[in-house]
Amino acid sequence: MKKIYFLALTLIPFFGISQSIVVNGDFESFTGSTPDSWTLIDSGITTEEETVIINEGTKSLKITVNTAAQANTDFRQSINVTGGVEYTYSVDIYHPSGDNDARARLYIDDYENYSDPTITDSWQTITTMITPSSDGVIEVGLRFYDVSGFDGSSVIYIDNLQVTDPTLSTQDVEKATFSMFPNPTTNGFVNIKTSNNETTQVAVYDILGKQVINTTLTAERLNVSSLKAGVYAVRLSQGNTVTTKKLVIK
């Protein structure tokens, strides 16, 4: 499987408004202390609903990590994916100060990026992208790891765990079609065209989720000469129409 990684330690939901295929990823539905539709909850963690520390909605998920045995801390559900479609996985993580001696790691058919436990008392978003090579069922979720100073118990809050499928985008997303070229670019600019030729709001984020460009584009050419070689996320919006594209600068 082809995988492209982004670590976004911001509150900016810059991957558009496609529909999530994860069930109960907002953790609004529980049976007792167990979030509905999550089929694998290992013995090294406990779960319960949280109504105070939340990022969106009325609830989040409180995870208590009770072991340093990493293989006993998985939290997953199965989803169906289509080969050749690029999916975006994102999740919001909250580490409370004074109890931040564990970290979360993304799982989407494999183990990916980690949360940063040094960022406390605020939400951080971790994101990765995956393109399955074939149709099938994969698992998505989290694994939890102890860090230095682990005292046998650590709390982490989870919200907005999403896997977005661009083929299930809302009607608003279909109102405009964006194209971006050359990509990769080597000459310090990229052309951005839309199907309706309206003004486009452009935000560019680096691999750490830091916004490096924020501009309103009235012509087709975006100047990226100030950016170093690497992979960037480009968020393009016109009114309620939002999409995100990968940009490679060489």
C-alpha positions in Angstrom: 0.0 0.0 0.0 1.2 3.5 -0.8 1.2 5.7 2.3 1.9 9.5 2.7 2.3 10.9 6.1 1.3 14.2 7.7 1.6 15.1 11.4 -0.7 18.1 12.1 -0.5 19.5 15.6 -3.1 22.2 14.9 -6.9 22.5 15.2 -7.3 23.2 11.5 -9.5 20.6 9.7 -7.7 21.1 6.4 -8.7 17.8 4.8 -12.0 19.0 3.5 -15.5 17.8 4.2 -15.6 14.3 2.7 -17.7 11.7 4.6 -16.0 9.5 7.3 -16.4 5.8 6.9 -15.6 5.1 10.5 -18.6 4.3 12.7 -18.9 6.3 15.9 -15.6 8.0 15.4 -17.0 11.1 17.2 -17.6 8.9 20.3 -21.1 10.2 20.9 -22.6 6.7 21.4 -21.6 4.4 24.3 -23.0 1.2 25.9 -21.9 1.5 29.5 -18.2 2.5 29.3 -17.6 1.0 25.8 -17.9 3.1 22.7 -20.3 1.5 20.2 -19.0 -0.1 17.0 -15.4 -0.5 18.3 -14.8 -4.2 18.1 -11.2 -4.6 19.5 -10.4 -3.1 22.8 -7.3 -4.8 24.3 -7.0 -5.6 28.0 -4.2 -3.1 28.7 -6.5 -0.1 28.3 -9.9 0.9 29.7 -12.5 3.1 28.0 -15.2 5.5 29.3 -17.2 8.4 27.9 -16.0 11.9 28.6 -18.3 14.9 28.7 -15.9 17.7 29.9 -12.8 17.4 27.9 -14.2 17.4 24.3 -13.2 18.9 21.0 -16.6 18.6 19.2 -20.0 17.3 20.0 -21.0 16.4 23.5 -18.6 13.5 24.3 -15.1 12.3 23.7 -13.4 9.0 24.6 -11.3 8.7 27.7 -8.6 6.0 27.4 -6.6 4.9 30.5 -3.4 3.1 29.6 -2.6 0.5 32.3 0.4 -1.4 30.9 3.7 -0.9 29.3 3.1 -4.0 27.2 2.4 -2.3 23.9 0.8 -5.4 22.2 -2.0 -5.2 24.8 -3.2 -1.6 24.1 -4.9 -1.7 20.7 -8.3 -0.1 20.0 -9.7 -0.8 16.5 -12.7 -1.4 14.2 -12.9 -2.8 10.7 -13.7 -0.7 7.6 -14.2 -1.5 3.9 -11.8 0.3 1.5 -11.6 0.5 -2.3 -8.3 0.0 -4.1 -6.8 3.1 -5.7 -8.8 5.6 -3.5 -6.7 7.9 -1.3 -8.2 7.9 2.2 -7.3 10.5 4.9 -7.2 9.3 8.5 -7.2 11.9 11.2 -7.8 11.9 15.0 -7.8 14.5 17.8 -5.7 13.7 20.8 -5.6 15.5 24.2 -2.8 14.9 26.8 -3.6 16.3 30.2 -0.7 17.9 32.1 0.7 15.9 34.9 -0.5 12.6 33.4 1.1 12.6 30.0 3.5 9.6 30.3 1.9 7.7 27.4 1.3 8.5 23.7 -1.1 7.4 21.0 -0.1 5.9 17.6 -2.3 5.8 14.5 -3.2 2.4 13.1 -4.7 2.1 9.6 -3.7 -1.4 8.2 -0.3 -0.7 9.9 1.2 1.4 12.6 1.8 5.0 11.7 2.3 8.4 13.4 2.4 9.2 17.1 0.8 11.9 19.2 3.2 14.3 21.1 2.7 13.9 24.9 4.7 17.1 25.5 1.8 19.1 24.1 -0.6 19.2 27.1 -4.0 20.7 27.9 -4.9 21.3 24.3 -6.1 19.2 21.3 -3.6 18.1 18.6 -4.6 16.5 15.4 -2.6 13.6 13.9 -3.1 12.7 10.3 -2.0 10.2 7.7 -3.0 9.2 4.2 -3.3 5.8 2.6 -4.1 4.4 -0.8 -5.0 0.7 -0.7 -3.8 -1.3 -3.6 -6.9 -3.4 -3.7 -10.5 -3.6 -2.4 -10.9 -5.2 1.0 -11.4 -4.9 4.7 -8.8 -3.3 6.9 -8.6 -2.3 10.6 -8.3 1.3 11.8 -7.7 2.6 15.3 -5.0 3.4 17.8 -2.3 1.8 19.9 -0.9 3.3 23.1 2.7 3.4 24.2 4.3 4.3 27.5 7.0 6.9 27.5 9.7 7.9 30.0 8.3 8.3 33.5 5.3 6.0 33.0 3.9 5.1 36.4 1.5 2.3 35.4 -1.5 4.5 34.5 -1.9 7.3 32.0 -5.0 9.1 30.6 -5.4 10.2 27.0 -8.6 11.7 25.4 -9.7 10.9 21.9 -12.2 12.7 19.6 -13.1 12.9 15.9 -11.4 9.8 14.6 -12.2 9.8 10.9 -11.3 8.1 7.7 -12.6 10.2 4.9 -13.4 8.8 1.5 -13.2 11.5 -1.2 -15.7 9.5 -3.4 -18.4 10.2 -0.7 -18.0 13.9 -0.6 -21.0 16.1 0.1 -22.7 17.9 -2.8 -21.0 21.2 -1.9 -17.6 19.7 -2.7 -18.8 18.9 -6.2 -19.6 22.5 -7.0 -16.1 23.3 -8.1 -13.3 21.2 -9.5 -9.7 22.2 -8.7 -6.6 21.3 -10.7 -3.0 22.0 -9.6 0.1 21.7 -11.8 3.0 21.2 -12.3 3.1 18.7 -9.4 5.9 18.0 -8.5 7.1 21.5 -9.1 10.7 22.7 -9.5 10.4 26.2 -10.7 9.0 28.1 -7.6 5.3 28.3 -8.7 2.2 26.1 -9.2 -0.8 26.8 -11.3 -4.2 26.4 -9.7 -7.3 26.3 -11.9 -11.0 25.9 -11.0 -14.0 24.9 -13.0 -15.8 28.2 -12.3 -12.8 30.6 -12.4 -13.8 32.2 -9.0 -11.4 33.6 -6.4 -9.8 30.8 -4.4 -8.6 30.9 -0.8 -5.3 28.9 -0.6 -3.7 27.6 2.6 -0.5 25.5 2.5 0.7 23.4 5.4 4.1 21.7 5.9 4.6 18.1 7.1 4.2 19.3 10.7 0.9 20.9 10.1 2.3 24.5 10.2 0.6 26.9 7.9 3.3 28.3 5.6 1.1 30.2 3.0 -2.3 31.7 3.4 -3.5 33.8 0.5 -6.4 34.7 -1.8 -5.6 33.7 -5.3 -7.2 35.9 -8.0 -5.0 34.6 -10.8 -4.0 31.1 -11.5 -0.4 31.1 -10.3 0.7 30.5 -6.7 4.2 31.5 -5.7 5.9 28.8 -3.7 9.5 29.9 -4.1 9.8 30.5 -0.4 9.2 26.9 0.5 11.8 24.2 0.9 11.8 20.9 -1.0 9.3 18.5 0.5 5.7 17.4 0.7 2.9 19.9 1.5 -0.9 19.9 2.0 -2.7 22.6 -0.1 -6.2 23.5 1.1 -8.3 25.1 -1.6 -11.7 26.7 -0.8 -14.4 28.6 -2.6 -17.3 29.3 -0.2 -18.5 25.9 1.1 -16.4 24.0 -1.5 -13.2 22.7 0.1 -10.6 20.2 -1.1 -7.1 19.4 -0.2 -4.3 18.3 -2.5 -0.8 17.0 -2.0 2.0 19.2 -3.4 5.5 18.0 -3.9 8.3 20.6 -4.2 11.6 19.4 -5.6 
